[in-house]
Amino acid sequence: MKADEIQVGGDHYQRMPVQPWTVMQAVLTPEEFRGFMKGNILKYALRAGRKDSDDTGKLNHYILKLKEVTA
């Protein structure tokens, strides 16, 4: 399954005509976009278990997307 087919914690992004990270990927350089992905990976890894949300699921979601854009 592709990262764009998944949403962790609701469906608010999937109901949008365009996913926010699709817009970011279009306007950022590839290096900037990878940096954005890595920043979110670190954020969700560091806060996992400290907030009432599925941060581990979000972490894995960003890892999947980063793998897709670096493949």
Residue frames as qw, qx, qy, qz and C-alpha x, y, z in Angstrom:
[[0.000, 0.889, 0.458, 0.000, 0.00, 0.00, 0.00],
 [0.398, 0.463, -0.013, 0.792, 1.23, 3.50, -0.83],
 [0.226, -0.233, -0.474, 0.818, 1.55, 6.23, 1.79],
 [0.234, -0.020, -0.153, -0.960, -1.01, 8.42, -0.03],
 [0.565, -0.264, -0.653, -0.429, -3.64, 5.68, 0.43],
 [0.559, -0.360, -0.650, 0.368, -3.24, 5.73, 4.22],
 [0.110, -0.667, 0.151, -0.722, -4.16, 8.18, 6.92],
 [0.475, -0.198, -0.730, 0.449, -3.45, 7.69, 10.58],
 [0.121, -0.359, -0.502, 0.777, -5.83, 9.35, 13.02],
 [0.354, 0.610, 0.302, -0.641, -8.89, 10.29, 11.01],
 [0.584, 0.411, 0.589, 0.378, -9.73, 11.01, 7.40],
 [0.056, 0.889, 0.131, -0.435, -9.37, 14.80, 7.20],
 [0.119, -0.556, 0.559, 0.603, -6.45, 14.68, 4.74],
 [0.276, 0.132, 0.889, 0.340, -8.02, 12.00, 2.57],
 [0.241, 0.750, 0.598, -0.149, -11.15, 14.13, 2.20],
 [0.013, -0.762, 0.167, 0.626, -9.07, 16.99, 0.76],
 [0.753, 0.643, 0.000, -0.137, -8.77, 17.28, -3.03],
 [0.615, 0.562, -0.440, 0.335, -4.97, 17.34, -2.65],
 [0.792, -0.447, -0.274, 0.313, -2.91, 15.99, 0.23],
 [0.181, -0.967, 0.142, 0.108, -0.83, 18.71, 1.97],
 [0.569, -0.490, 0.527, 0.399, 2.40, 16.79, 1.44],
 [0.625, 0.458, 0.508, 0.375, 1.64, 16.57, -2.29],
 [0.146, 0.973, 0.094, 0.153, 1.58, 20.38, -2.40],
 [0.449, -0.800, 0.350, 0.189, 4.76, 20.56, -0.32],
 [0.726, -0.071, 0.554, 0.402, 6.49, 18.11, -2.64],
 [0.501, 0.702, 0.382, 0.332, 5.49, 20.27, -5.61],
 [0.047, 0.975, -0.015, 0.217, 6.81, 23.55, -4.18],
 [0.530, -0.731, 0.412, 0.120, 9.86, 22.36, -2.22],
 [0.377, 0.587, -0.703, -0.140, 13.09, 21.08, -3.69],
 [0.856, -0.060, -0.510, -0.063, 13.60, 17.31, -3.33],
 [0.452, 0.146, -0.610, 0.634, 16.14, 17.98, -0.58],
 [0.271, -0.234, 0.289, -0.888, 13.75, 20.30, 1.28],
 [0.791, -0.166, -0.240, -0.538, 10.93, 17.79, 1.01],
 [0.766, 0.003, -0.606, 0.217, 13.10, 14.97, 2.36],
 [0.186, 0.200, -0.517, 0.811, 14.07, 17.30, 5.22],
 [0.547, -0.241, 0.048, -0.800, 10.39, 17.94, 5.96],
 [0.870, -0.103, -0.433, -0.214, 9.77, 14.18, 6.03],
 [0.611, 0.098, -0.608, 0.497, 12.76, 13.57, 8.31],
 [0.098, -0.286, 0.360, -0.882, 11.67, 16.36, 10.65],
 [0.731, -0.230, -0.061, -0.639, 8.24, 14.80, 11.07],
 [0.832, 0.007, -0.548, 0.082, 9.79, 11.36, 11.59],
 [0.355, 0.172, -0.579, 0.713, 11.88, 12.79, 14.43],
 [0.374, -0.286, 0.173, -0.865, 8.90, 14.67, 15.90],
 [0.844, -0.190, -0.210, -0.455, 6.67, 11.60, 16.03],
 [0.755, 0.076, -0.585, 0.286, 9.49, 9.36, 17.30],
 [0.221, 0.223, -0.514, 0.798, 10.34, 11.74, 20.13],
 [0.426, -0.187, 0.249, -0.850, 6.77, 12.34, 21.26],
 [0.643, -0.098, -0.702, -0.289, 5.51, 8.75, 20.92],
 [0.558, -0.348, -0.712, 0.247, 3.65, 7.76, 24.06],
 [0.216, -0.195, -0.354, 0.889, 3.53, 11.32, 25.40],
 [0.351, 0.142, -0.073, -0.923, 0.35, 12.45, 23.66],
 [0.590, 0.253, 0.688, -0.337, -3.08, 10.94, 23.16],
 [0.645, 0.616, -0.178, -0.416, -2.55, 10.11, 19.47],
 [0.958, 0.081, 0.231, 0.147, -1.11, 7.34, 17.32],
 [0.011, 0.885, -0.396, -0.246, 2.35, 8.84, 17.00],
 [0.496, -0.276, 0.783, 0.252, 3.91, 5.45, 16.21],
 [0.587, 0.531, 0.605, 0.087, 1.46, 5.02, 13.33],
 [0.263, 0.957, 0.006, -0.126, 2.23, 8.54, 12.10],
 [0.315, -0.683, 0.596, 0.281, 5.95, 7.86, 12.43],
 [0.566, 0.025, 0.784, 0.252, 5.62, 4.74, 10.27],
 [0.486, 0.773, 0.406, -0.039, 3.48, 6.63, 7.77],
 [0.105, 0.941, -0.253, -0.197, 6.18, 9.28, 7.27],
 [0.442, -0.438, 0.734, 0.274, 8.87, 6.59, 7.03],
 [0.619, 0.376, 0.676, 0.135, 6.86, 4.90, 4.27],
 [0.376, 0.911, 0.159, -0.060, 6.46, 8.19, 2.37],
 [0.151, -0.829, 0.475, 0.253, 10.18, 9.00, 2.74],
 [0.561, -0.143, 0.772, 0.263, 11.06, 5.57, 1.35],
 [0.569, 0.629, 0.526, 0.064, 8.77, 6.18, -1.61],
 [0.256, 0.964, -0.029, -0.066, 10.34, 9.53, -2.49],
 [0.209, -0.750, 0.601, 0.181, 13.90, 8.27, -2.10],
 [0.798, 0.054, 0.596, 0.073, 13.43, 5.00, -4.01]]
